[in-house]
């Protein structure tokens, strides 16, 4: 997985899958908040997360929805408006297969160029970066950056993955592991050189 753990966008519009992946670990989300990162959602993403009818509501999903509601009460994941015209324009330029939440996030990031589009869906990442030249972020890259900047420590790694696997049906454990290893590699490579005679 090619990622650069040394940088991460200070503000992103997050689609549904990335919202759930961030909230799947309390430590990961809290570290992102402590790092002063900002994530917004569109009305469509909020609908998909909290209001879209589901055939089965598991205790884990109910807990995730409650985490999102608490985060919003504390000022997290504010709603960023997406105009119908912007959504229609983006929809006309994208291939079939992207969800409404992803399309609305792309539309917002395309209009508000100062924010990134955050998604963990492969097709959405590809379309956003290649067709619209958007800055695209992912939860594994966020995880790598938090470790690189030491907002998360080595002792948090197993805890984050363990809780994430509990709440996500399609966990990103492999990508979190790769992200962690790349962050550690970059920290090692970017350490200041020790000048002879300074020890």
SVG drawing of the C-alpha trace seen along z (x, -y; Angstrom):
<svg xmlns="http://www.w3.org/2000/svg" viewBox="-36 -26 69 35">
<polyline fill="none" stroke="black" stroke-width="0.4" points="0.0,0.0 1.6,-3.2 1.1,-6.0 3.0,-8.9 2.6,-9.0 4.4,-12.3 1.4,-14.4 -2.4,-14.4 -5.0,-17.0 -6.2,-19.1 -9.8,-19.0 -11.7,-16.3 -15.2,-15.4 -15.7,-11.8 -17.9,-9.2 -19.9,-6.6 -17.2,-3.8 -14.5,-6.1 -16.8,-7.6 -17.4,-4.0 -13.7,-3.1 -12.7,-6.1 -15.3,-5.6 -14.6,-1.8 -11.7,-2.6 -12.1,-5.1 -8.4,-5.6 -8.0,-6.3 -10.8,-8.8 -9.7,-10.6 -6.1,-10.8 -7.4,-12.4 -9.4,-15.0 -6.4,-15.6 -4.4,-16.3 -6.9,-19.0 -8.1,-17.3 -11.5,-18.2 -13.9,-15.9 -17.3,-16.9 -20.0,-14.8 -22.7,-15.6 -26.4,-15.2 -26.4,-12.0 -23.6,-10.5 -25.4,-11.4 -28.6,-9.8 -26.7,-6.6 -25.1,-6.5 -28.1,-7.3 -31.4,-7.1 -31.2,-4.6 -33.4,-1.6 -31.5,1.6 -32.9,5.1 -30.9,6.0 -29.6,3.7 -26.7,5.4 -25.6,4.2 -22.3,3.2 -23.9,1.0 -26.2,-0.5 -23.1,-1.4 -21.4,-2.9 -24.4,-5.1 -24.4,-6.3 -20.7,-7.1 -21.5,-9.2 -24.3,-11.0 -22.1,-11.8 -19.3,-13.0 -21.7,-15.4 -23.0,-16.6 -19.4,-17.5 -18.9,-19.4 -17.5,-16.5 -18.6,-15.5 -20.6,-18.7 -22.8,-18.7 -21.3,-20.3 -24.1,-21.3 -24.0,-19.8 -26.0,-21.5 -28.2,-19.4 -26.5,-21.1 -23.1,-20.1 -24.3,-16.5 -25.9,-16.2 -22.8,-17.6 -20.5,-15.1 -22.9,-12.2 -22.8,-12.9 -19.0,-12.6 -18.6,-9.4 -19.0,-5.8 -21.8,-3.7 -21.1,-2.0 -20.4,-4.9 -22.9,-5.4 -24.8,-8.6 -22.7,-9.4 -19.5,-9.0 -20.8,-11.2 -21.9,-13.9 -18.5,-13.9 -16.7,-14.2 -19.0,-17.0 -18.2,-18.9 -14.5,-18.4 -14.5,-19.4 -16.3,-22.7 -14.4,-23.4 -10.9,-22.7 -9.3,-23.4 -10.6,-20.1 -9.8,-16.5 -12.1,-13.6 -11.7,-10.8 -12.8,-7.3 -11.7,-3.7 -13.5,-2.5 -11.1,-1.7 -13.2,-2.9 -14.2,-6.1 -10.5,-6.8 -9.5,-6.2 -12.3,-8.3 -11.7,-11.2 -7.9,-11.3 -7.7,-10.6 -10.8,-12.2 -11.2,-15.2 -7.6,-15.6 -8.8,-15.7 -6.7,-15.2 -7.8,-11.8 -7.2,-10.5 -7.9,-7.1 -8.3,-5.8 -5.1,-3.7 -3.2,-6.8 -4.7,-8.7 -3.6,-5.9 -0.1,-6.0 0.1,-9.8 -1.1,-9.6 1.7,-7.1 4.3,-9.1 3.3,-12.3 3.2,-10.3 -0.5,-11.0 -0.7,-7.2 2.0,-5.1 3.3,-1.6 1.2,-0.4 -2.0,-1.6 -1.5,0.5 -3.0,3.8 -5.8,2.0 -6.9,0.1 -6.9,3.2 -8.8,5.3 -11.6,2.8 -11.8,2.0 -12.2,5.7 -15.0,6.0 -17.1,3.3 -16.3,3.6 -17.6,6.5 -14.8,5.8 -11.9,4.8 -8.9,2.9 -6.5,4.8 -4.0,5.7 -3.9,2.1 -3.6,0.7 -0.6,3.1 1.1,1.9 0.3,-1.7 1.9,-1.3 5.0,0.4 5.4,-2.4 5.0,-5.1 7.7,-3.4 10.0,-3.1 9.6,-6.7 10.2,-7.8 13.4,-5.9 14.5,-7.2 13.7,-10.8 15.4,-10.9 17.9,-13.7 21.4,-12.5 23.6,-12.5 26.5,-14.9 29.8,-13.5 30.8,-14.9 27.2,-15.9 26.6,-12.8"/>
</svg>
